Amino acid sequence: MLIRKRRLGITIVCAGIVSACVAFVLYQHIRGPVPLALGDGKNGPLEMVWLPAGEFLMGSDHQQARPNEGPAHKVRLDGFWIDRYDVTNADFARFISETHYVTTAERKPKWEDLKVQLPLGTTEPDDSDLVPGALVFVGTDRPIPLNDFSQWWAFVPGADWRHPLGPDSTIEGKENHPVVQVSREDVQAYAAWAHKRLLTEAEWEYAARGGLEQANYAWGNDFSPGGTKMANTWDEIQPFPVTGASNKFKIGTKPVGSYRPNAYGLYDMSGNVWQWVADWYRADAFRVGLKRQPAGEAAVNPVGPSDSYDPELGVTAHAPQRVIRGGSFLCSESYCTSFRTSARQGADPMNSMSHLGFRLAMSNDQWQKSR
């Protein structure tokens, strides 16, 4: 009888443990993944997630991957802190308030910065044509061939981080949206003020994957699991890049954290806005890197190439370009699938655009020194 009671007791305890585990799993499924370690300002930098050292396969050989994404290769990284969210308008406003920094979009452009992106022999424009401003997605009023992005982008005088779509636009009421219209130079200035740094491209992809080895997206291999939209990307009910009177949905940024985080507790690693990273952009970076790496060995804390190369730019293939990652609200399944975790692209480091923002990283040494 005593043995039966003991067995019954053990059964009840085990059942209780199983029920608790099931409840916990269901709870986590509902509320989203728990960050590995979330800084609170005392035990780590505020709203930054600690990612421990690890190894992963960077890049992709998937059929959807573009040539610049392969080959997949082993990378080993030290641990680092990463912003849980993209830097917001409110965050950037505090930086501006304290430093009185003037962004590149708010300054008169320098011909020296422009001519390196243009073919040799390009005539210098009149000084009166060099006015502050930035690139803005303007869309089209009807479906068009998608072979010339200048049809849906325009340089808009007066566009800047406070006025991302032009002088008549505002970020009022959008304090929790990701800041845009920031160049890499602006990001570096913010990082210095915040005692942080840009992520390397390898760190960014490691974080975006959330431990899902070679998955296409930050949440897995199904773009819309169960019909659920997982990121702020172009809605396929409207052909890209149509924004005319027939527009059926709102185009633009959304508040950070509007969608579920990845398994590392990081929000918006796909869609919403592109994110600047530290590396120079070369379309052949992974192929060149592998040739320098002993066969089968992992690259340790890679920092990318020492220069730029993008054959798609033709005669300006070696113009300065830095890597951007993550895709944006403009990426669609029919045109740009850069919301995939391995997708990569180059951008003029002096450019500011209405779909380009950033998040930052911090080493443990940086955290200890800044306390």
Phi and psi in degrees as a GROMACS rama.xvg file:
@    title "Ramachandran Plot"
@    xaxis  label "Phi"
@    yaxis  label "Psi"
@TYPE xy
-62.438  -39.791  LEU-2
-62.7529  -42.4825  ILE-3
-61.2661  -42.1026  ARG-4
-63.1597  -40.7601  LYS-5
-64.1163  -43.822  ARG-6
-61.7432  -42.188  ARG-7
-61.8256  -42.6059  LEU-8
-62.9268  -43.6406  GLY-9
-61.7709  -41.9433  ILE-10
-61.0708  -43.1565  THR-11
-64.4167  -43.5493  ILE-12
-62.4669  -45.6537  VAL-13
-60.9723  -43.1398  CYS-14
-61.9909  -38.694  ALA-15
-64.7059  -41.045  GLY-16
-64.0583  -45.1419  ILE-17
-60.9009  -44.3512  VAL-18
-62.0892  -41.1774  SER-19
-64.0173  -40.9319  ALA-20
-64.078  -44.1327  CYS-21
-61.4931  -43.2591  VAL-22
-62.5227  -41.7278  ALA-23
-62.9452  -44.3061  PHE-24
-61.1737  -44.7831  VAL-25
-63.3101  -39.8639  LEU-26
-61.9447  -44.6354  TYR-27
-64.9175  -37.0361  GLN-28
-62.593  -37.1139  HIS-29
-74.4693  -45.638  ILE-30
-90.82  -12.6463  ARG-31
101.513  167.075  GLY-32
-62.3639  149.697  PRO-33
-91.3588  129.905  VAL-34
-56.2108  151.7  PRO-35
-59.2442  -44.175  LEU-36
-160.875  119.385  ALA-37
-105.119  120.288  LEU-38
-66.8413  141.929  GLY-39
-117.344  10.0014  ASP-40
95.4205  -16.3747  GLY-41
-114.841  -49.2092  LYS-42
-104.826  53.4472  ASN-43
123.073  154.047  GLY-44
-62.1541  140.636  PRO-45
-56.4595  130.586  LEU-46
57.3465  31.1952  GLU-47
-118.3  145.546  MET-48
-104.23  133.583  VAL-49
-86.061  122.594  TRP-50
-107.635  115.61  LEU-51
-69.4433  162.889  PRO-52
-55.076  146.595  ALA-53
-171.421  174.368  GLY-54
-124.633  143.695  GLU-55
-153.298  169.479  PHE-56
-93.0384  114.483  LEU-57
-94.1882  147.94  MET-58
82.7575  -171.508  GLY-59
-157.805  145.297  SER-60
-112.363  15.4368  ASP-61
-64.8228  154.513  HIS-62
-62.3266  -23.6129  GLN-63
-82.0191  -16.1115  GLN-64
-69.329  142.964  ALA-65
-83.4605  161.695  ARG-66
-55.2644  -30.4287  PRO-67
-75.4854  -3.31634  ASN-68
-96.0026  -8.49341  GLU-69
-119.714  172.824  GLY-70
-81.1305  161.069  PRO-71
-63.2222  140.13  ALA-72
-150.887  155.253  HIS-73
-76.5795  137.318  LYS-74
-136.363  137.142  VAL-75
-118.885  131.803  ARG-76
-125.324  149.275  LEU-77
-74.4181  163.882  ASP-78
-69.7649  155.108  GLY-79
-158.608  159.225  PHE-80
-91.9767  144.862  TRP-81
-138.438  141.416  ILE-82
-56.0765  133.563  ASP-83
-67.91  -33.6047  ARG-84
-124.995  162.228  TYR-85
-62.1987  151.991  ASP-86
-63.9957  131.671  VAL-87
-96.9436  170.5  THR-88
-58.6622  -39.7304  ASN-89
-64.4368  -42.321  ALA-90
-59.4953  -48.5164  ASP-91
-67.3494  -34.0464  PHE-92
-63.5509  -37.4592  ALA-93
-63.5311  -41.6835  ARG-94
-59.793  -47.679  PHE-95
-63.1807  -42.1834  ILE-96
-61.8035  -38.8987  SER-97
-81.8366  -31.1696  GLU-98
-108.578  -19.3996  THR-99
59.94  28.7436  HIS-100
-64.7072  143.706  TYR-101
-111.905  120.693  VAL-102
-72.001  163.372  THR-103
-62.322  -34.211  THR-104
-68.1828  -21.7426  ALA-105
-90.8495  -3.66294  GLU-106
-104.471  157.587  ARG-107
-68.0681  128.623  LYS-108
-62.1242  148.893  PRO-109
-99.8517  135.649  LYS-110
-60.1493  -32.6764  TRP-111
-60.9157  -35.3362  GLU-112
-77.0176  -31.2792  ASP-113
-79.1579  -41.8952  LEU-114
-68.1331  -23.4648  LYS-115
-69.9474  -14.9855  VAL-116
-97.9803  2.08185  GLN-117
-117.356  157.713  LEU-118
-60.1146  147.067  PRO-119
-56.2545  139.319  LEU-120
91.2161  -2.36195  GLY-121
-61.4338  132.805  THR-122
-70.1018  134.138  THR-123
-66.6843  132.373  GLU-124
-71.7321  163.121  PRO-125
-60.5242  145.72  ASP-126
-57.6872  -32.0942  ASP-127
-68.1555  -18.3171  SER-128
-84.5303  -13.6145  ASP-129
-89.0962  94.609  LEU-130
-123.432  152.825  VAL-131
-61.1259  146.258  PRO-132
164.665  -173.654  GLY-133
-157.794  170.858  ALA-134
-82.9174  133.138  LEU-135
-128.738  136.046  VAL-136
-72.3863  120.296  PHE-137
-111.714  -14.6387  VAL-138
67.3721  -169.142  GLY-139
-135.686  168.196  THR-140
-97.0735  2.10172  ASP-141
-159.846  160.775  ARG-142
-62.3766  140.998  PRO-143
-140.372  164.102  ILE-144
-61.2463  144.775  PRO-145
-101.568  38.6927  LEU-146
-105.61  5.88042  ASN-147
-147.698  95.9178  ASP-148
-67.0254  -15.6982  PHE-149
-66.0704  -12.0026  SER-150
-75.1229  -21.3603  GLN-151
-123.116  6.55695  TRP-152
-121.25  147.637  TRP-153
-146.845  144.238  ALA-154
-77.6809  122.93  PHE-155
-116.11  112.423  VAL-156
-57.8502  136.184  PRO-157
88.5439  -5.37464  GLY-158
-77.1889  134.078  ALA-159
-160.359  -171.968  ASP-160
-64.5373  -30.2667  TRP-161
-79.2714  -24.7834  ARG-162
-131.108  69.8218  HIS-163
-63.3569  -21.815  PRO-164
-108.633  4.08892  LEU-165
132.166  172.464  GLY-166
-59.2837  -23.3949  PRO-167
-89.7641  -2.38488  ASP-168
-95.247  168.014  SER-169
-149.661  160.376  THR-170
-104.502  8.45771  ILE-171
-59.9847  128.858  GLU-172
83.9694  -0.569824  GLY-173
-121.81  33.997  LYS-174
-60.8121  -29.1594  GLU-175
-97.5567  14.2482  ASN-176
-86.506  155.446  HIS-177
-65.9143  138.731  PRO-178
-68.4672  141.127  VAL-179
-130.977  -177.275  VAL-180
60.3401  41.9044  GLN-181
-122.388  130.355  VAL-182
-81.5949  171.609  SER-183
-64.327  -33.5956  ARG-184
-61.6769  -41.481  GLU-185
-63.1094  -41.1927  ASP-186
-63.568  -40.8391  VAL-187
-63.6283  -38.4418  GLN-188
-65.3457  -42.7469  ALA-189
-62.9055  -43.9937  TYR-190
-60.5615  -41.7406  ALA-191
-62.2702  -41.5107  ALA-192
-64.6366  -38.7677  TRP-193
-85.9882  -1.6132  ALA-194
59.8434  39.3161  HIS-195
-125.421  -167.647  LYS-196
-152.949  163.279  ARG-197
-68.3898  148.12  LEU-198
-73.5212  148.166  LEU-199
-71.9671  162.227  THR-200
-61.3714  -37.6455  GLU-201
-64.827  -43.5155  ALA-202
-61.3111  -41.7389  GLU-203
-60.9113  -47.8684  TRP-204
-67.672  -38.1386  GLU-205
-57.6296  -45.3697  TYR-206
-67.722  -43.4519  ALA-207
-63.233  -36.7861  ALA-208
-69.0299  -25.7175  ARG-209
59.3642  29.7849  GLY-210
85.5836  -0.739548  GLY-211
-88.735  96.0379  LEU-212
-60.8973  117.438  GLU-213
62.0286  20.6748  GLN-214
-69.5488  149.937  ALA-215
-70.7216  -34.4654  ASN-216
-123.656  167.458  TYR-217
-66.5147  -13.6577  ALA-218
-114.852  -2.85493  TRP-219
142.838  -152.55  GLY-220
-105.973  -7.54294  ASN-221
-99.2209  119.092  ASP-222
-61.1495  -40.7307  PHE-223
-129.873  76.6696  SER-224
-60.1703  122.946  PRO-225
64.3908  20.2191  GLY-226
81.3498  8.24151  GLY-227
-88.3823  130.409  THR-228
-78.2886  127.812  LYS-229
-103.463  -9.35599  MET-230
-157.19  162.026  ALA-231
-81.2763  91.7676  ASN-232
-126.219  172.712  THR-233
-60.646  133.359  TRP-234
-83.5405  121.69  ASP-235
-70.2363  -2.16127  GLU-236
-71.1221  -14.9968  ILE-237
-121.65  126.742  GLN-238
-65.0847  134.025  PRO-239
-72.6727  137.03  PHE-240
-109.299  41.7476  PRO-241
-70.565  126.457  VAL-242
-131.213  14.4775  THR-243
-72.5633  -159.666  GLY-244
-60.6709  -25.3327  ALA-245
-83.8087  2.44269  SER-246
-55.5614  128.707  ASN-247
-104.096  0.0445474  LYS-248
-152.564  163.194  PHE-249
-83.0133  126.947  LYS-250
-103.556  129.868  ILE-251
146.333  -173.748  GLY-252
-70.0531  158.88  THR-253
-124.982  161.903  LYS-254
-54.4614  143.395  PRO-255
-60.3202  144.419  VAL-256
78.8834  18.239  GLY-257
-73.3333  -18.805  SER-258
-121.662  165.306  TYR-259
-59.4914  144.4  ARG-260
-75.5057  168.4  PRO-261
-80.5355  -175.436  ASN-262
-66.9911  -13.2748  ALA-263
-95.0785  4.17875  TYR-264
78.9937  21.811  GLY-265
-102.186  134.546  LEU-266
-99.1356  145.832  TYR-267
58.8287  39.9085  ASP-268
-77.5879  -9.1525  MET-269
-130.495  135.336  SER-270
74.9139  -173.318  GLY-271
69.5259  -77.6586  ASN-272
-139.243  148.406  VAL-273
-61.5893  158.418  TRP-274
-128.759  128.168  GLN-275
-64.7718  140.811  TRP-276
-127.15  177.773  VAL-277
-77.5155  -32.5197  ALA-278
-70.4178  149.223  ASP-279
-65.991  148.432  TRP-280
-96.1373  123.362  TYR-281
-128.229  131.7  ARG-282
-62.499  -27.2052  ALA-283
-104.733  20.4638  ASP-284
-57.3152  -42.3723  ALA-285
-73.171  -38.1189  PHE-286
-66.035  -44.0086  ARG-287
-65.2874  -41.628  VAL-288
-62.0881  -39.8963  GLY-289
-65.4265  -33.3018  LEU-290
-65.2481  -26.4371  LYS-291
-91.5001  -8.11043  ARG-292
-99.9332  133.515  GLN-293
-54.4743  136.91  PRO-294
-52.8193  129.025  ALA-295
82.9183  -10.1083  GLY-296
-90.721  150.848  GLU-297
-82.7857  141.601  ALA-298
-73.2486  133.764  ALA-299
-105.008  119.591  VAL-300
46.7913  53.6255  ASN-301
-65.083  144.708  PRO-302
-115.538  7.95763  VAL-303
86.355  -178.949  GLY-304
-73.286  173.646  PRO-305
-99.556  -2.19763  SER-306
-153.018  -178.542  ASP-307
-108.846  150.201  SER-308
-159.34  119.299  TYR-309
-138.585  98.243  ASP-310
-61.4541  -20.5234  PRO-311
-66.6684  -17.3814  GLU-312
-85.4644  -2.32129  LEU-313
66.3607  -122.95  GLY-314
-67.3142  -15.5471  VAL-315
-106.904  30.9611  THR-316
-57.3167  -27.889  ALA-317
-100.714  14.2469  HIS-318
-64.4379  147.621  ALA-319
-57.3847  127.691  PRO-320
-142.195  136.902  GLN-321
-113.121  154.703  ARG-322
-74.2202  138.691  VAL-323
-123.36  149.525  ILE-324
-137.026  158.681  ARG-325
100.229  -18.4475  GLY-326
71.8866  -175.869  GLY-327
-151.606  -172.711  SER-328
-65.1176  -10.2857  PHE-329
-93.401  -9.6437  LEU-330
-77.4765  133.465  CYS-331
-132.397  162.155  SER-332
-68.0954  -24.7367  GLU-333
-90.2084  -18.0647  SER-334
-127.014  -59.9052  TYR-335
-124.676  115.1  CYS-336
-104.686  38.5819  THR-337
-79.5642  8.87185  SER-338
-79.6077  -2.66333  PHE-339
-71.3739  146.928  ARG-340
-65.8575  -23.9085  THR-341
-93.7028  -8.46494  SER-342
-66.8366  139.652  ALA-343
-144.875  153.474  ARG-344
-153.971  159.705  GLN-345
-105.977  154.485  GLY-346
-146.987  145.639  ALA-347
-58.2214  120.89  ASP-348
-62.9811  -16.2746  PRO-349
-93.7263  -3.46591  MET-350
-78.5118  142.921  ASN-351
-118.768  136.411  SER-352
-139.508  155.873  MET-353
-78.0977  2.46542  SER-354
-130.196  23.0522  HIS-355
-127.281  120.407  LEU-356
-132.303  -145.153  GLY-357
-170.485  163.166  PHE-358
-138.375  165.41  ARG-359
-126.107  171.405  LEU-360
-126.012  170.919  ALA-361
-154.549  132.664  MET-362
-79.1763  164.178  SER-363
-64.0314  -34.4775  ASN-364
-63.4399  -41.8797  ASP-365
-61.0983  -41.2568  GLN-366
-63.133  -45.743  TRP-367
-63.846  -37.6773  GLN-368
-72.4924  -29.656  LYS-369
-86.8211  -7.65695  SER-370
